[in-house]
Amino acid sequence: GTSDSALEPALKTRRLELDAASSGCRVTAEGQTALENAVGARPGVPTNEAFFGRQSECASYLTAALRIAAAMVALAIAAQIGTWQSDPVFFMILLVLLLPLEGLSWRLEGVPEVDKKAQAAAPMTIVEAGGDETAAALQARCAASAPRDGPGFAVDEATCRRFLRASQGNADKAAAALRKYTTWREEVRPGDITLEEVQRELAIGKSYVHGFDRIGQPILWASAGRHCRATRDLDECIKMILYNLEVAIRKAESQGLEQMCVVFDLSGFGTKSIDYEVTKFMIAVLGSYYPGRLGSVLLWNAPSIFSMFWNVVRCRIDPITFQKFKFVRGGDLTSFVETAQMPAEIAETL
């Protein structure tokens, strides 16, 4: 942790930023057009809704067939050049063949692709206070669908405000998204996930909440090198993600903030770390059920192989969230996080 006096200036700044957008908000006409062009949104259709589009059985079989074909081609090439499965060259060949297929897979599954130019030029903030419906009015409108109990389950005014921002000030979209959110929290109950349910993931130490960044946001640390798609348990992996998000949110709110910082330690990233199933879940759950909770995302010490994976993933991140991603190397991490706030295993490498 850190002292209140040390955090006070940063917290004051963040509170002023949050207060500036505290009413029901809308983007400017130009900003809304830019966002809709970036994600291919249609009038009346919530942008985040597409992230949970159901994958057709046909698309699933076709994707599987393409992956098998890519593996066979990689084996044939490896045999010709005298390498084999134990050789990293084989895995590099397979990776180069599979990455474009993963992009095709996401298109078949209905995951929207964001235009890179529009993504880079997207507006960073919501402007023009006011609108058809304030956060308080939206809260009253959605009261009937609010979950019954549990910490953090209530659809309070702050939650309504975040969904209004994510819906670009459209109250109808925000209300529909809130109904899905409350239903999801009732069914999944992420705030009730216990340490006993994520013991294996916890022992591996691939993700945990520790310390605060320089503006007082709690930090969720994730080590890509400790994740292995072949051995992970998907259900427990998902529970660990939700558990950490809930812990980070509670820490943020205890400091009077809403957002968190996520640091991905990519120093050990390799072919075994590539897990599109988990990646798609994170994009979907953050966009649909935790809007406005990401303050910054730091991609630390990314190796060259990560660029291939990133080119597939980046096109599925909405424009405003994309602006929060930053590539950071070595000691530059201290520009965002004090060494005293880092886990010992990270601080020792600087």
N, C-alpha and C positions, 0 to 999 in steps of 0.2 A: 504493500500500500504506500501511500504518500501522505504528507501532512496537508491539512485543509488550507493552511496559509500559503503553501507552495502552489496549490492548485487554484487558489482564489482568482487571480487575474484571468487565467484561461477559462475557468468556469463562467466568470462574468461575461467574457466575450461570447462564449457559446450561448448563454442565456439570452443575450441581446439579439443574436442571430436567430434564435428560435422564436423570440417574441415578435420579431419583425414579420414573421410569416404565420403568426398565431391565429389569424382569422381565416375564414373560408377563402380559398385562393383559386386563381385561374392563371394560366399562362397567357401571354399575349397571343394575338391571332397568328403572328409570324412564328412564335415559339411553338405553338400547337401544330402548325403546318409542318414545321421542321421535324417534330417528334413523330408525327403520323407518317411522313415520308420515310423516316429512318427505319421504322419497324413495319411498314406496310399495313398500318392499321386501317380498318374500314370504319366509316361512321357508325356509331352506336355499338361497336364491339370493343370491350375492354382489352387493352393491349396484353395484359398479363394472362388473360384467359387462354390464349393460344399455347402458353407454356404447358398447360395441362390437357392439351388435345390428346384424345385417345389414339394409340397406335393401332392401325388396322392389322389384322392377322396376316393379310397378304404382304404388307410392308415388312412385317417381322420375318416371314419366311424368305422374302427376297433379300433382305439385308444379311441374314444368316448365310444364304447361298453365296452372296458376293464375298463375304468374309472367308468362307471355305475356299473359294476360287483364288482369292488373294494369297492364302496360305500355300496352296498348291503351286502357284506361280513362283512364290518366294523359295519354295523347296527346290523347284526346277532350276532357278537361277543359282541357288547356293550349291547345288550339285555340279553345275557347269564350272563354277569358279573354285571348286574344291573345298568348300566350307561346309559346316553342318550345324545342327541345332545348338551345340555348346558354344559356337563361335558368335561373338557379338555382331559380326557382319550379317549373319542370317537375320537376326532380330531387326537390324537397321533396314534391311531390304523389306522385311515384312511390315515394318512401321511405315515406310514410305508408301507402300501399296495400300495399307489400311486407312491411313489418315483421310485421303479423299473420300473413301467409302463411308467413313463416319460422318462426314459432311452430308453425303447423300442420304445416309440413314436418318439424320436429324430432319432433313427436308421431308422424307417419307412419313416421319412421325408427326409432322405438323408443327415442329419447333420453328418459329419465325427467324429469318435471317435479317440482320440489321445492315443497312448500307453503311460502309465504313466512312465515306465522306460526310454523310449526315451525322454519323455517330461522333466524329471528331468535332463537328461544328455545332453539336447540340447545346442548347442553353443550359447553364449550370444551375440556375435557380428559378423558382416560381415567382412571378411578379404580378402586379395589379391585385391588391387586396380587395376583398369583397366577393361578389359573385352571387349566383342564384341561391345559395344555401350556405350558411356558416357551419362550422364544426359543431357548435352547440345544437343547431337545428337538426343536423344529420344524426347526432347522438339520440335526440328524442325520436326521430323517425325510425331508427334502428333498435330502439330499446326492447321491443318485443322479441327480437331474435338474439338478444345477448345471452351468453352462457350463464348458467345458474350460480356457479361458485368456482373457487380456486384462485390462487394468486395470479394476477395479471390477466385474468380471463375477461374481466368486464370491458365492454366497449365504452371507454371513457372519451372525453372530448379530445384528448391528445391523440388517441388511436384514430378517431374520426378525422382529425386534421391530417395525419399521415396518409390516410387512404384518399383524402381529397387531393392532396398534392400528387400522389401516384396516379390518380385518375385525371390529372391535368385540370382540376377544378370542376369536373363534371359530377354533380351530386348523384345522378342516377347510376353512373358507373361505380361510384364509390359505395353507394348503398348495396348494390349487387355484390361487389367484392367483399363488403363487410359481412353479408349474409353467409357467403362461402367460408369466410374466415371464422365466424362463430361456430358454424357447423363442424368445420375441421378441428377446432380446438376442443369441441365437445367429444368428438370421436377419437382423436389422437391423444389429447391431453398431454402436450409436450412439457408443460410445467410440472407434471407429476412423475416424469421419468427419474428413476433413482440410480445411484451409483452401482447398485447391485446388477442393474440391467445392462450396464456397459463396462463390466469388469475387464473383459478381454481387451477392448479398445483402450481402456484406461491404462492397462499394464503396458501396452505397446508405446503409449505416450505420443501418439501421432497428433493429438490436438488437446488443448487445454486453455483456460483463461488465466492470465497472469499479468499483473501490473497495469499501468495506465500510460497512455501516450502523452505528448507534451501539451495537449489541450484538455487533458483530463478524461479522455475516453478509455474505457477498459479495453484490453487487447486480447483477442482470441488468436493464439499461435497454432499454426498447423504445419507439420513436417511432412512434405511430400515423400521424402525418402523412406519414411516408415510405413507408407501405405503400399500394399501389394494387392492388386486386383484378384490374383489367383487364390489368395488365402483369406481374404476378408469375408466376414459375414455381413451381407448387405443390410439385413434388418438391424443388427447391432450398430453398424456403421451409421445408418440413418438416425438411430436413437442418439448416438453420441453427438452428431451434428446438432440435433435439436436441443439436447441437454446443454451443450456449450452456448448455443444462442440464448437460451433462457437465462443461464448464469450471467452472461455478459450484459444482457438487458437489465437484469435486476441490479447489477453493479452500476450501470450507467444511470439508472433512475435514482439510485441512492445518492448520486452526485448531482442530481438535478438535470441530467442530460438524457437524451433519447438514443444516441448513436454509439457505435463501437468501432474500433479499429481492428482489422484482420491482417495478420502478417503470415504470408505463406513462405516458409523456409523451403526454397527449391534447390538447395545445394545438393541434395541427394536424389533429385528427380531423374528417373530413368524409364525405360519401357514398362517395367513392372508397375510403375506409379500411375500410368495412364488408365483412367477409369471413367469412361463417358457416362456410365449409368449413375454413378455418384455425382458427377459434375452436373448432369441434367437435373437431378433432384435438387441440388443446391441452387441452381439458377431459378428453378420453378418455385421452390419454397420461399426463397428470399423475395422474389418478385410478387408472389401472390399473398403470402401470409406475414411477411416481415418488411413491408415497404417502409422506406425511410429510416431503416435501422443501421445501414452501413454509412459510417462517416468517411472511412478511407480503407483501401485495400492495398497493401504493400507486397509486391512480388520480389522477394529478396534472393539475390544470388542465383538467378535463373541461368541454367546451362543452355548451350546452343540448341540442344534437342527439344527444349521446351517451346521454341518458336513455332515448330510444326504443330504441336498440340494447341498452342495459343491461337494460331490462325484459324483453327476450326471453332474454338470456343468463343473467341471475341465477337464473332458475328451474331452470337445469340444473347449478348448482354445489352440491355436497353441503354439508349444514349446517355441519359443522365448518370446512371450507375457507372457506365464505362469511364466517365470523366474522373471517377474516384480511384481508379486503378493507377498505380505508379510502380515502375520498375526501379529497384534500389539495389546497389551493390556495396558489399563490404561495410566499411565504417560509416557510409552515408546513412545507414539506418539510425544513427544517433541524431540526425536532424529531425527525426520524428519521435524517437523514443530515447529517453535517458538510459544510460547503461545500468543504473541502479534499478530500473523498472523492467529490465530484460531477464529472462530465465538465465541461470548460470551457464547452461550449455550454449547459449547464443552469445552472451557477453564475453565468454572466454575465447571466442573465435575472432573477436575484433582487435 
